Amino acid sequence: MSDALTESLSRIWKEALGTTRVSPEENFFDLGGDSLAAITVVAAIYNEFSVEIPIRILFDNPTINEFSEALVEILGLDS
C-alpha cells in the first residue's frame, strides 16, 4: 500500500469526518461516519483520482488500510 495513497485517504477522511486525527486502523463508522460522510469520501476520491467507485466499497472496507487495498485493486496499481 502506498504511503501517498494512505496520506491522501487520511486527509479525505479527516475532511469528511470533521476531525484532525484518523488512524489507518480505525473504522470510518466508529469515528462518526455516516452515509452522507461516505458520499463525501466517494466524491473526494473521484475529484482526486478521477475514478468512480461504488459507495459499497467504503461500507465493506471501513478502515483506511482496508479501503486503500480495495482502491489499489480498483485502480489497478501495485500495492
Phi, psi and omega per residue, in radians:
M1 nan 2.393 -3.073
S2 -1.361 2.346 3.061
D3 -1.095 -0.668 3.125
A4 -1.112 -0.704 3.113
L5 -1.147 -0.784 3.117
T6 -1.045 -0.749 3.112
E7 -1.120 -0.735 3.120
S8 -1.105 -0.793 3.132
L9 -1.129 -0.689 3.106
S10 -1.054 -0.771 3.114
R11 -1.100 -0.781 -3.137
I12 -1.080 -0.787 -3.136
W13 -1.131 -0.732 3.125
K14 -1.026 -0.783 3.134
E15 -1.121 -0.770 -3.116
A16 -1.174 -0.582 -3.094
L17 -1.620 -0.196 -3.111
G18 1.151 0.733 -3.125
T19 -2.269 2.970 -3.141
T20 -1.886 -0.126 -3.096
R21 -2.463 2.273 3.052
V22 -2.466 2.163 3.077
S23 -1.517 2.540 3.139
P24 -1.074 -0.281 -3.124
E25 -1.733 -0.110 -3.091
E26 -1.422 2.489 -3.132
N27 -1.347 2.213 -3.132
F28 -0.896 -0.747 -3.063
F29 -1.368 -0.533 3.037
D30 -1.192 -0.428 3.119
L31 -1.455 0.035 3.129
G32 1.865 0.031 3.116
G33 -1.134 2.515 3.079
D34 -2.368 -3.009 -3.071
S35 -1.127 -0.603 3.112
L36 -1.169 -0.747 3.092
A37 -1.139 -0.628 3.111
A38 -1.121 -0.700 3.090
I39 -1.111 -0.677 3.096
T40 -1.067 -0.734 3.120
V41 -1.104 -0.841 -3.120
V42 -1.072 -0.703 3.116
A43 -1.161 -0.713 3.129
A44 -1.152 -0.641 3.097
I45 -1.149 -0.710 3.080
Y46 -1.058 -0.792 -3.126
N47 -1.126 -0.647 -3.070
E48 -1.482 -0.668 -3.022
F49 -1.971 -0.044 -3.124
S50 0.959 0.762 3.101
V51 -2.411 2.323 3.063
E52 -1.566 2.263 3.080
I53 -2.183 2.582 3.083
P54 -1.189 2.463 3.124
I55 -1.047 -0.430 -3.138
R56 -1.023 -0.513 3.136
I57 -1.010 -0.715 3.126
L58 -1.223 -0.703 3.114
F59 -1.119 -0.634 -3.136
D60 -1.433 -0.339 -3.086
N61 -2.332 1.294 -2.924
P62 -1.453 0.066 3.027
T63 -1.930 2.759 3.127
I64 -1.063 -0.707 3.135
N65 -1.053 -0.834 3.138
E66 -1.165 -0.771 -3.093
F67 -1.113 -0.720 -3.127
S68 -1.156 -0.638 3.079
E69 -1.098 -0.754 3.109
A70 -1.134 -0.706 3.141
L71 -1.159 -0.691 3.083
V72 -1.044 -0.734 3.121
E73 -1.132 -0.767 3.140
I74 -1.108 -0.740 -3.105
L75 -1.365 -0.215 -3.125
G76 1.259 0.540 3.134
L77 -1.658 2.756 3.009
D78 -1.371 2.425 -3.111
S79 -1.534 nan nan
